[in-house]
Amino acid sequence: MEFSDSELNDMIDFLDLDPRSAAVAVARQCLDQGYESLTHAQKAVYDNYLKSRLLDPVTPAASVAKTPE
């Protein structure tokens, strides 16, 4: 599956990544070429940092503590 530059940028924005970080390059490669194309070190970045962002993206609403009912 290939993504356009615009689609890749939208996904990077969604993940709220610093555009200068190495994680952006890993995310772009993974989205464009697949997880299996990543090196061992890149997979570590994906598994330990990006995957958690995908499963629970940082949003203002998510950072607000919920009050117990």
GIQUIVEN-V192276 format. One record per residue. N is the residue number from 1. PHI is phi in whole degrees, -180 to 180 (999 if undefined). OMEGA is omega in degrees with one decimal (999 if undefined). BURIAL is b if it has 9 or more other C-alpha atoms within 8 Angstrom, else e. Layout:
n: <N:N>
phi: <PHI:PHI>
omega: <OMEGA:OMEGA>
burial: <BURIAL:BURIAL>
This chain:
n: <1:2:3:4:5:6:7:8:9:10:11:12:13:14:15:16:17:18:19:20:21:22:23:24:25:26:27:28:29:30:31:32:33:34:35:36:37:38:39:40:41:42:43:44:45:46:47:48:49:50:51:52:53:54:55:56:57:58:59:60:61:62:63:64:65:66:67:68:69>
phi: <999:-109:-117:-74:-57:-63:-65:-62:-62:-62:-68:-63:-62:-60:-77:57:-96:-68:-61:-92:-80:-65:-62:-65:-63:-66:-62:-60:-64:-63:-67:-86:-117:97:-59:-65:-79:-78:-74:-58:-65:-67:-63:-64:-62:-62:-66:-93:-129:-72:-59:-67:-67:-69:-78:-145:-61:-77:-135:-55:-66:-72:-85:-85:-67:-85:-88:-66:-97>
omega: <178.3:179.4:174.6:176.8:179.8:179.5:177.5:179.0:177.9:179.7:177.7:177.3:179.6:-179.4:177.9:-179.4:172.3:-176.0:179.0:-175.3:176.4:-179.5:179.0:178.8:178.3:179.5:179.5:-179.3:-179.7:-179.8:-175.5:-173.0:178.6:-177.9:-176.5:178.5:-177.0:173.0:178.6:-179.9:178.7:177.2:177.8:176.6:-179.6:-174.9:-173.8:-175.7:-174.0:-177.8:179.5:176.5:179.3:-177.5:-178.3:-177.5:179.3:177.3:177.7:-179.0:-178.7:-177.6:179.9:179.0:177.6:177.1:179.1:179.3:999>
burial: <e:e:b:e:e:e:e:b:e:e:e:b:e:e:b:e:b:e:e:e:e:e:b:b:e:b:b:b:b:b:b:b:b:b:e:e:e:b:e:e:e:b:b:b:b:b:b:e:b:b:b:b:b:e:e:e:b:b:e:e:e:e:e:e:e:e:e:e:e>
